Each structure stands twice: as C-alpha cells, then as structure tokens.
Amino acid sequence: NRFIRSIGEHKPKYERFTPPTNPLSAAMRSLVASRWFQILSVTCVFLNVVFMMTDHAGASDEFRSFMTTQNLVFFIELCAELVIFFIAFGPGGFYNDLWKAFDFFVCIGSMVGYIQDSPRTTQFARTFRLMRVIRLMKMIGPIRIILETLLA
C-alpha cells in the first residue's frame, strides 16, 4: 500500500496547463492523472525490464520468439501511453515531463529499429528502454521495503 501511495506522490505535476475544452483531451487528461494509469505504467516498465534481464545467449527458438513478442507488446504499450499523453497535454506536455520526453525518444528509436528491421538499432533502443527503470529509482525506498517483505 505504501508503494502505491509513493507512485502517486512522485508522479509529474501538470498544473501549468490550462484545462482542455476538447472533451476527448479532458477525458485523456483525467485518465493520465488517474492512480491506476500510473500504476499500470510503472508496472509495465518494471515487467519489461525484468523480461529483458532474462535474455541470454544460446536461447531456444521458443524463448527468442517469446522475447520478440513481449518486446513488441511493451513497445505497443509505450506507444499507446504516449499517444494518450499527447492527446491529453499536447506537445507541451513533453517539455514539462522529461521522463515522457525520454519515453518519446525511446519510442522513436524502437520504431526506427522495427521499420529498418535492424537488430542493431533495435538493440540500441532496448538499451534505452532498460534505462526507463531509473524512473522507478525515485521510489527505491518503497521497492526495497516490498522486496524485504517478500524475502522475509
């Protein structure tokens, strides 16, 4: 429960933006600001990093297929999250939230890798997706408490 409260306390603040007059933007802004959306976003980042840490040399074809599928799923989730954020706040939202700007950079890099069908570019983008875990480091205290509870 403390972990969930911590997620809410550390989310970016968007008070500088005037309330939207467009009903779709207002609905998306409400969605982005919701606690469950923040929890979903953090959970996806965490799960993506955990899956990427399981990658290893000499993996079976089934495992490589699974890794390719999960990478695509988390890439689509990231794109959807950024589209929702863009509808909610417009391009100015990326200036206010540098993590979202970083996510946008990661999304573009991943997209280029998928379009070029280049393993090198895709691997480069995956490296940046791993760096998204830094976002979780702001909440390292609560994460440590959860891990200690699970290990006890």
C-alpha positions in Angstrom: 0.0 0.0 0.0 2.9 2.3 0.7 4.3 1.6 -2.7 1.1 2.7 -4.4 0.9 5.9 -2.4 4.5 6.6 -3.3 3.7 6.2 -7.0 1.0 8.9 -6.6 3.3 11.2 -4.7 6.1 11.0 -7.3 4.1 11.5 -10.5 4.7 14.6 -12.5 2.6 17.7 -11.8 0.7 19.2 -14.8 -0.9 22.3 -13.1 0.8 24.7 -15.6 -1.6 23.6 -18.4 -5.0 25.1 -18.7 -7.9 22.7 -18.6 -8.8 21.5 -22.1 -12.0 22.5 -23.8 -12.0 19.4 -26.0 -13.9 16.6 -24.3 -11.5 13.9 -25.6 -8.5 15.8 -24.3 -10.2 16.3 -20.9 -11.0 12.5 -20.7 -7.4 11.6 -21.6 -6.0 14.1 -19.1 -8.2 12.5 -16.4 -7.0 9.1 -17.5 -3.3 10.0 -17.4 -3.8 11.6 -14.0 -5.5 8.6 -12.5 -3.7 6.4 -10.0 -4.4 3.2 -11.8 -2.9 4.5 -15.0 0.3 5.5 -13.1 0.4 2.1 -11.5 -0.1 0.4 -14.9 2.7 2.5 -16.5 5.2 1.7 -13.7 4.3 -2.0 -13.7 4.9 -2.2 -17.5 8.3 -0.5 -17.1 9.2 -2.9 -14.4 8.0 -6.0 -16.2 9.7 -5.0 -19.4 13.0 -4.6 -17.6 12.6 -8.0 -15.8 11.9 -9.7 -19.1 14.8 -8.0 -20.8 17.1 -9.1 -18.0 16.2 -12.8 -18.7 17.6 -12.6 -22.2 20.7 -14.8 -22.7 23.0 -16.2 -25.3 22.2 -19.6 -26.7 18.5 -19.2 -26.0 16.0 -21.7 -27.6 13.9 -20.7 -30.5 10.8 -20.6 -28.3 12.4 -18.3 -25.8 13.6 -15.9 -28.6 10.1 -15.9 -30.1 8.7 -15.1 -26.6 11.2 -12.3 -26.2 10.3 -10.9 -29.6 6.6 -11.0 -28.7 7.0 -9.4 -25.3 9.2 -6.7 -26.8 6.6 -5.9 -29.3 3.8 -5.9 -26.7 5.7 -3.4 -24.5 6.6 -1.3 -27.4 2.9 -1.0 -28.4 2.1 -0.2 -24.8 4.6 2.6 -24.7 3.3 4.0 -28.0 -0.3 3.9 -26.7 0.8 5.6 -23.5 2.5 8.3 -25.4 -0.5 8.8 -27.7 -2.8 9.1 -24.8 -0.4 11.6 -23.1 -0.1 13.6 -26.3 -3.9 13.8 -26.7 -4.2 14.9 -23.0 -1.5 17.5 -22.9 -0.3 18.2 -26.5 3.4 18.7 -27.4 3.9 21.0 -24.4 3.4 18.1 -22.0 6.7 16.6 -23.2 8.5 19.8 -22.1 7.0 19.6 -18.6 7.7 15.9 -18.1 11.2 15.0 -19.1 10.5 11.3 -18.5 7.8 11.4 -21.1 10.2 13.2 -23.5 12.7 10.4 -22.8 10.0 7.8 -23.4 9.2 9.5 -26.7 12.9 9.3 -27.7 12.9 5.6 -26.8 9.7 5.0 -28.8 11.1 6.7 -31.9 14.3 4.7 -31.6 12.4 1.5 -31.3 10.1 2.4 -34.2 13.1 3.1 -36.4 14.6 -0.3 -35.4 11.3 -2.1 -36.3 10.9 -0.2 -39.6 14.5 -0.8 -40.7 14.3 -4.4 -39.4 17.7 -3.8 -38.0 18.8 -5.8 -35.0 21.5 -3.3 -34.1 19.1 -0.3 -34.0 16.5 -2.4 -32.1 19.1 -3.5 -29.5 20.2 0.2 -29.1 16.6 1.1 -28.4 16.2 -1.8 -26.0 19.2 -0.4 -24.0 17.3 2.9 -23.6 14.2 1.0 -22.6 16.2 -0.6 -19.8 17.2 2.9 -18.7 13.5 3.6 -18.1 13.9 1.7 -14.8 15.6 4.8 -13.5 12.1 6.2 -13.3 11.5 3.6 -10.6 14.6 4.6 -8.6 12.7 7.6 -7.2 10.7 5.1 -5.3 13.6 2.9 -4.3 12.7 3.0 -0.6 9.2 1.5 -1.1 10.6 -1.0 -3.6 13.2 -2.1 -1.0 10.5 -2.5 1.6 8.4 -4.7 -0.7 11.4 -6.8 -1.6 12.4 -7.2 2.1 8.8 -8.3 2.9 8.8 -10.8 0.0 12.1 -12.3 1.1 11.3 -12.4 4.8 
